[in-house]
Amino acid sequence: MGSIWWPTNGTRPDCALASSRVAQGQADPYPQHFTALKRIFAYLEAKPDLSIVLGGPEFTPNNLNLRVPADASFADHQESRKSTAGYVVMAGGGPVVWKSALQTYVSGSTLEAEFMNFMPAIKATIWVHDMLKELGLQQPLPI
């Protein structure tokens, strides 16, 4: 499992949810966990050229076009009825910060799960915006 964390957290956000689900079974793994882990390795091996690409002719250092898609899946964890939520902060056309995890509480509706996912997404966006500003790359508002 440890060898999956580096690509998932560093360069391959496309594997984040799958590796998170496999990690949940580390304490008491079932054969399905090993099967899923093998599939993740096979996917990474089959797609070695996929990578995070930043920039392009439509972006300038002072307009990296910050975008933040965020979503939550209401009560999709069968045991706890918690929702999976995630977001990706995009800059220069590529992901720079991302997170996908079970929410820490049980929400009462899809709307509540979605709204509770917005705050961490907004905090991450503000952090990226402020970091770019400190680097002298003032980004246009609103984000």
N, C-alpha and C positions, 0 to 999 in steps of 0.2 A: 504494500500500500504506500510506503514511503516514497518509492520511485515514481509514483503517479503524482504526488503532491507538487513537485517542482514544475513540471510542465503545466499542470492545472493552474497553479497560482502565479506562475511567472510568464508563460508564453501561450498557453492554450486554453482560453476561457470556454471554448466549445466543449471541453470535457469536465467542466466544473460540477455540473449537476450529477453526472454519472459517477464521478469519483466520490462525491459527497455521499451518495446513496450507498456505495460499496463500503465506505468508511464507517457508516452506521452499524454495519454488521461485524466489525472487528472483534468485539467482545465475545460474540457467540456466532461465528460464521456458519452459514449453510452452504451447500454445494452451489446454490444460485449466486452467492457472492463471488465465488471463484470463477464461475462462468462469466459473470459480468466483468470481473477484473481482466480476464483473458480477452474479452471483447474490446475493452478499452485499450489494452496493449496492441491488439490487432489493428484497431482504428488508427492509433498513433503511428504504427509501422506502415500502414497503407497510405497515410496522408502526411508524409514527412515534410512536404513543401508548404503546408499551410503555416502561415505565420502572421504576426501582427505587423501591419504596414501602416506607417504614419506619413501623412503629407500627400502631395500631388499638386498639380498646377492650380487647382481651385483654392488652395489654402495658402495663407501668408503667415509669418510669425505672429503678427498682431491680429489675426483672425483665423484661429484654428477650428472655428465652427463647433464650439462645445455643444454636445447633445447628450441627453441622458434618458434612454429608454428604461422604464421600470415596470415591473409586473408582479402580480401575486396570484397564486393558484389556491383558491379557497378550499381549506380542509382536505387537502390531498394526501396527507399522511394518515393512513388508515388507523394506526394504533392510538395516536394522540389527538387526531382531528385538527392538528395544527396546519397552517398554510405554509407553502413554500413561497418565498419571496426573493426577488433579485433585482439588480440594476447593473447598468454598464455606463460608465462615463466615457464618452467618445471625444477625442481631440484629434484633429487632423485626419479624420476618417477612420481612426483605429481606436480600439479600447485601451484605456490607460488605467482604469480602476474598475473592478467588478466584484460582485458578491452575489452568492446564491446560498440561501440557508433557510431552515425552518424558522418561522417566527417564534418568539419566546412565549407566546400566549395563544389561546384559542380565540379566534375572532368570531363574531356572530354573523357576519355576512361577507360577501365578496367585496362590497364597497369598503367595509372596515379593514379588511386585509390589504386592499389596495392603498388606502389612505395611510395606514400604519407603515407601509413600505416607502412612502414618499419621504419621510424625515431622514432616514439614513442615506437615501439617494441624494437628497438636497445637501446634507452635510458633506458627502463625498465631492459633490460638484463645487461647493464653496471652497473646499480644501484645494482641489485642482486649480480653480480660478485664482485663489490667493497664491499658490505656489508659482503659477505662471507669471503673476504680477511681480512677485519677488525676483523672478528671473528677467524682468524687464519686458515681458510679453503681455502687455495689457490687452485683455480680450473685450470685445464689445458686449454691452449689456442691452437687453436682458438675455440671459442664457436660456 
